Amino acid sequence: MKNALAIVVEGVGTGLIGAYGSNTATTPAIDQLAAQGLVLDQCFLDSRQLSTQLRSLWTGLHGRQEATSEWSLWRAFEENQRPAALYTDCPVAADIAQQLGCKQVTLISVEPVTEPVEDSAECSLMTVFAAAAEALAEGVDGLVWIHSRGLRLAWDAPLELREKFLDPEDPAPPAEVDAPGFEVDASVDPDWVIGWGQVAAAQAAVLDDAIAALYATVATRPDAAQWSLLFASLGGVPLGEHGYVGWGKEQLHGEELGCAAIILPSEYEPVGQRRGELCQLPDLAVTLMHCLDLEIPLPNRAWGR
């Protein structure tokens, strides 16, 4: 039976991923997935609302369509008598998944932090990945979907890791853990803006370590060849490109609306393809269903393809 591992992360945009051309971040695990699979270069959010984004991902309907469809990815697995489980640190994701028919929801509590951690394994965003990795090691199959709040959690990467992204003569990066949110004007030191970009790159490196551990866990399973993989980001965090760093001001710019989207079907040749067509979140759910040979009722598939 075919299985799927889906990893969806908030705030880690294409500017923080090597496979999308980042010249600062280091993401070898994600880059390896891109080298083996299908990279969608022009994938965008269809809404600024997280609840709508999740419905798009799990129903294949565009955010502007009326959500009247009874079909969902979760119900499709149940109808095919296949298990499907969500692991998340996001209460919104847990609630929407249950509404759409997911019966195995694990909501992970993330403890607040006040300073950078000593070891990347202790970072806040690692918590949900550790829970999912444990389940995979114990033999869970079907659909394993991980939704991480990503860079909307604390930016608590170790100081040592942050410093790896410094250029010669750069000052020390910020040591704060609260995600930034400030206007970039004449009063702001440019080094402060650059420093927060270095912290963001460190957070992306932590995420990459988490993904590497998940891939390694799947690779040890006897059914490793039957797993399709999906990695997607729900937009990115602004890092000063248009006069703002961090969360707090919604802007309709590419760094915020562009999504990383990489798909590796279990049976896929040739490797390392990139596609430049415009696509949006509903397309990802439908593509994943096709990877798993699960049928989608055509009347309910007015957008996703």
N, C-alpha and C positions, 0 to 999 in steps of 0.2 A: 504494500500500500504506500502511496506517495504521502509525504509529510511536508510541512512548511514551517520555517522559522521566520517570523517577521519582526523587525526592529524598527520602531518609529520613535524619533527623538525630537523634542521641541528646541528650537533656537540654535541648532548647529547647522548653519547655512553652508552653501557651497563655498564661500570664502574661507572656510576653516577645514576644507578637505583637499588633500593633495591631488586626488584624481580629478578634481574640478579646477585645478590650476592654482591652488593656494601656494604662495611663496613664503609663508611663515609657518603654517601648521605642519605637524608630522603625524600622518595617519596611515601607517603601513598596512594595517589589517583591512581597512576600508578600501585602500588602493588595490590590495590583492583581490578583493571581491570584484572591484571594477575591472581588473585585468582578466578575470575569468568569466564575467557575465555581461550583462547588457546595461549600459549607462544611458539614462535619459537626461539629455543636456538641457532641455527646456521644459521642466516640470514646474508648475506654479500652484500656489494656494488658490482655492475657489471661494474662500471666505476668510475674514479676519477672526471669526469666532471659533474657538476650539471645538465646541460641541458640534458645529456644522461641519468642520473639517473631519471629525471622527465619523459622522454619519455618511459623509462622502466616501471615506475610505471603506466603510463597512456595508454600504448599500449600492455603491456604483452610481448613485444619483448626484448630480451637480448641486452645489449649495443653493443655487437659485431655483431649483426645482422643488415643487411641493413634495414633502416627504410622506407620500401615501403608500409607498411600496411595502409589501409584506416580506419581500425577499431581503435577506441580509446574509453576509458571509457566515455569521454564527449559525443561523438557521439552516444554511446550506450544508454545513458540516453535520448538524444533528440529523437532517433528513437523509444524509448518506451514511448515517450510523458511524461517524468518525468523531473522535474527541476533539474539542477545541477549548483552549484555555488562554486567559488573559492574565498577564503579570504586569502590574502597574503601580507607580507611586503617585498617580494622579486620580483624585476622587471623581473628577468629571469623566474621565475615560472609563472608570469602573461603572459609573451610573449609566452612561450611554450604552456600554456593552451589554449590561443586564437588560436594558430596555429593548435592545435588538436581538435578544435571545441567547446571550452567552450565559451558560450555567456554571462555568468554572472561572470565577474571578478571584484573583488574589491581589488585594490592595495592601501594598507595602508601606509601612510607616517609616518616614525619614526623620531622624532626630535633628533638631536645630544645632548649628555649630556657630562658634564665635571667632574662630581663628583657623588658619590653614592647617590641614592635617599633616601628619608626619609621613604617611605612606599613602600612595594613590589608592590602594585597596580600601582605604577607610573613607574615601570621598562619598558624598551624599548620593551622587548619581550611580555609584556602584551597587547600592543596596538592592535595587530591583533586579539587576543583572545577576547578582549572586544567587538570588532566590530562583530565577529561571534556570541558571546553570545547574543548580542542585536538582531541580525537577528533571532536566534533560539527562543528567547522569543516572537518575533513578529509573529512566525508561519511558517517560511521558512521550506520546507521539500525537499524530494528527496535526493540528495547528497549534503552535506555540507563538503567541503574539505578545511582544514586550512593548509597552508604551512608557517612555521615560520623559519626565519633565525637563530633563537635560539641563540646558543653560538657564532655565527658569528656577532651578534649585540654587543652593549656595555655590558660589565660585570658590571652592575650598581646596583647590589643587595645592600640593606641597610647594613651599617657597623654592626648594631646590629645582623642581620641575619648571616653575615659572621662569627661573633664571636661565634655563636652557635655551630660551627663545630670545635672549638679549643679544644685541649686536655689540661689538667692541665700543667701549666708552658710554654705553647706555647706562642711565641710572637704574637703581633697583626697581623692579615692577611693584605695583601696589600690593600691599599685604592684606587688604580687606577681603572679606568673604561675602559681604552683601553685594548682589548683582548691581552694577552701576546704572545710573540714569541721570544724565546731565547734558545740557546744551554745550556745544563747542563754539565759544566766541573768543574775542580778543583777550579776555582775562584768563583763559585756560592755557596752562603750560602744554605745549605740544607733546612733551615727553610723557605727560600724564595720560594723554589720549593713546599714545603708542603703548604705554605700559598696560593699559586695560586690554589692548589687542593681544599682548603677550600672555596675559592671564587667560583670555578666551582660548588662545591656542593651547595652553596647558590643560584647560578643561576638555578641549577636543582630544587631546592626547590621552586623557583618562578614559574618555568614552571609547577610544580606539582600543585601549587595553581591555576594556570590558567586552568588546565585540570579539577580540582575538581569543579571549577565554571561552566565549560561547562557541565559536567556530571549532576550537580545539576539543571541546566537549562533544560536539556533534561528530567530529571526525573519529572519535574513539568508539562510536556505536557500531554495532554490526549492520545496522540499516543506514549508514551514513550516505550511501549512494542514492537513497530515496528521498533526500531532503532538498527542497527548493528554499532559496533564501531571498528575502527582501529587506533592503535597508532604505529608509526614507526619513527625511527631516521635514518638519512642519515649519518652513521658513527659517530665517536666520536673525541673529541679534545685530542691531546696528552698531558699528564700531567707529563711527565718526565720518562715514562716507558722505553723508548729507547733513552734517552739522549736529548730530546727536549720537551719544554713546549709551548703549544699554536699553533697558525697558523704560516705558513711561510715556512715550510719544509715538503713536501709530502713524507711519508714513507709507505711502504706496510706492516704495522703491524696490528695485530688484533684490537687494541684499536681504530684504525682509520677506518678500513674497516668493522668491525662488526656493525650490525644494531640491535637495539631493534625492535621487531615486535610482537605485541599482538593484537589478533583479538577476538572480542566478538560478534558473530552472535546473531540476535534477538531471534532465536530459537536454543538453544544450550544446550545439555546435554551429558555427565556430565560436571561439571565445573572444572576449575583448571587443565587443561591438559598441558603438555609440550611435544614438539616434537623436536627430535634431528637430523632430516634429514637436509642435506645441502639445503638451498634455497637462492634465490636472489630476487631483487626487482620486476622483472616481475611476480613472483608468487603471490605477494600481490594483484595486480590488478585483476588477474583472480579469486583468492579466494574471493575477495570482490564482484565480479560479481555473483559468485555462491551463496553467502549469500543473495543476492537480487533477485535471480531467473532470472537474465538477461542472455540471451544466448550470447555466443561468437562464431563468425564464426571460425570453426576449421582450415581452411587454413591459417588464420592469427595468429594462436596460436601455433607457432612452439616452443616456449620456456616455457612461463608461464603455471603453472599448479596449 
